[in-house]
Amino acid sequence: PYVQVLETEEANGQDQQVLTNETWVDVEFDVALDSGSQEHVCDDVDCPGYLMEESPGSSRGQCFIVGDDGRLANRGQMRLNMQPLNDANQPLSSIFQIAKVTRPLMSVGKICDNGMEILFDDKRAVVRDNKDGTELCVFERKPGGLYIGKFRLKAPSPGFTRQG
């Protein structure tokens, strides 16, 4: 869904990869709310066109513990630019840790720690700004009980770089 050209530059003695000359097509990005996750997490295949950078957890060799007590390596992070499918005027930007998860997850705790509240009922969960009550996004409840938010991944931020 995208075309990109990567150029390599040297800055401070380290190679930098710079995203340039890009033609972007938005990508649908479905995310499940997760009350047990401490971080927003997704797989890099969910975010084509974004470059992964080292995160504090990946540099320490951190793993995520999943429901069956298995461990998934933290491979890095990406800052994702998203937009709710139902609101063309509400851009969102959030850091997702990268691991081999089966679906993107947004941490309820992380959302609340960032000055937002989530109002749940039997049909949906609404994320609102604590300060002014602005509705930021909606997660619809699906059969089985998962709350799923539908987003568009927008183009990575201009000038995005990562160490190579």
Secondary structure, DSSP 8 states (H G I E B T S, - for coil): -EEEEEEEEEETTEEEEEEEEEEE--EEEEEEEETT-SS-EE-GGGSTT---B--HHHHTT-EEE-TTS-EEE--EEEEEEEEETT-TT--EEEEEEE---SS-EEEHHHHHHTTEEEEE-SSEEEEEETTT--EEEEEEE-TTS-EEEEEEE----TT-EEE-
